[in-house]
Amino acid sequence: MVDIVFIRELRADAVIGVYDWERGIRQTLLIDLEMAWDNRPAAEGDAIERALDYAAVSQRVVDLVEASRFELLEALAEQLAERVLAEFAVPWLRLRVCKPGAVLQARDVGVLIERGVMPA
């Protein structure tokens, strides 16, 4: 059995894009995270210190995004995934990074990646 802790539509502003005009502005990105985590220890003792701190994960992701200057969403997504896996001892995650307004005819576009190993 696997539990999932999730964060949806986390907003962060970044310098992102390949076009010259994009390099001089900040654009709002939306980030969704699903992270494998065993919630039973936290639930058994009603103990926050045994839970995955989604507030801390959220703040770290926002900090990383806002400090970044990638051209590609793919590069940003890889860095975010690597940091969350390493810094929060998450064994598996699914990460979606959306760039609303990047394609006029679409609500948003982006990348969706999975990294790590899903526990059995």
C-alpha positions in Angstrom: 0.0 0.0 0.0 1.3 3.5 -0.9 0.1 6.8 0.4 0.3 10.0 -1.6 0.9 13.5 -0.2 0.0 16.1 -2.8 0.3 19.8 -3.6 -1.8 21.2 -6.4 -1.4 24.5 -8.3 1.4 25.8 -6.3 2.2 29.2 -7.8 5.7 30.6 -8.3 7.2 33.2 -10.6 10.2 32.5 -12.7 12.4 33.8 -15.5 11.7 30.9 -17.9 11.7 30.6 -21.7 13.8 30.6 -24.8 12.7 33.9 -26.4 14.5 37.2 -25.7 11.4 38.8 -24.4 10.9 36.0 -21.8 14.4 36.5 -20.4 13.4 40.0 -19.1 10.2 39.1 -17.3 8.9 36.8 -14.6 6.1 34.4 -15.6 3.8 32.5 -13.2 4.2 28.8 -13.2 1.8 26.2 -11.7 3.3 23.2 -10.0 1.6 20.0 -9.0 3.4 17.4 -6.8 2.4 13.9 -5.8 4.8 12.3 -3.4 4.9 8.7 -2.1 5.0 8.7 1.7 4.0 6.3 4.4 1.4 8.3 6.4 0.8 5.5 9.0 3.4 6.6 11.5 2.1 10.2 11.5 -1.5 9.0 11.8 -0.8 6.5 14.6 0.6 9.1 16.9 -1.1 12.1 15.4 2.5 13.4 15.2 3.5 16.1 12.7 7.2 15.2 13.0 6.4 11.9 11.3 4.4 13.5 8.5 5.8 14.8 5.2 5.8 18.6 5.8 4.0 19.8 2.7 4.3 23.4 3.8 8.1 23.0 3.9 8.1 21.2 0.5 6.0 24.0 -1.0 8.2 26.7 0.3 11.4 24.9 -1.0 9.8 24.5 -4.4 8.8 28.1 -4.6 12.2 29.2 -3.5 13.9 27.1 -6.1 11.6 28.2 -8.9 11.9 31.9 -8.1 15.7 31.7 -8.0 15.9 29.7 -11.3 16.7 31.1 -14.7 16.1 28.0 -17.0 15.1 28.3 -20.6 13.2 25.0 -20.6 10.5 23.7 -18.3 12.1 20.3 -18.7 15.3 21.5 -17.0 13.4 23.2 -14.2 11.3 20.1 -13.6 14.4 17.9 -13.3 16.0 20.1 -10.8 12.9 20.3 -8.7 12.4 16.6 -8.7 16.1 15.9 -7.7 15.9 18.4 -4.8 12.6 17.2 -3.4 13.7 13.5 -3.6 17.0 14.3 -1.9 16.0 16.9 0.7 12.7 15.4 1.9 13.6 11.7 1.6 10.7 11.1 -0.7 11.1 7.8 -2.6 8.9 8.6 -5.6 7.2 11.7 -7.0 5.1 12.9 -9.9 5.8 16.5 -10.8 3.8 18.7 -13.2 5.0 22.1 -14.2 2.6 24.2 -16.2 3.2 27.5 -18.0 -0.3 29.1 -18.5 -0.6 31.3 -21.5 2.4 29.9 -23.3 0.2 28.7 -26.2 -2.6 31.1 -26.9 -5.1 28.4 -27.9 -4.5 26.3 -24.7 -5.2 26.9 -21.0 -1.7 25.8 -20.2 1.2 23.7 -21.4 4.0 22.0 -19.5 5.8 18.8 -18.6 4.9 15.9 -16.3 7.6 13.7 -15.0 7.9 10.8 -12.5 11.1 10.1 -10.6 12.3 7.7 -8.0 10.9 4.3 -7.1 7.3 3.8 -6.1 7.3 1.7 -2.9 5.4 -1.6 -3.1 
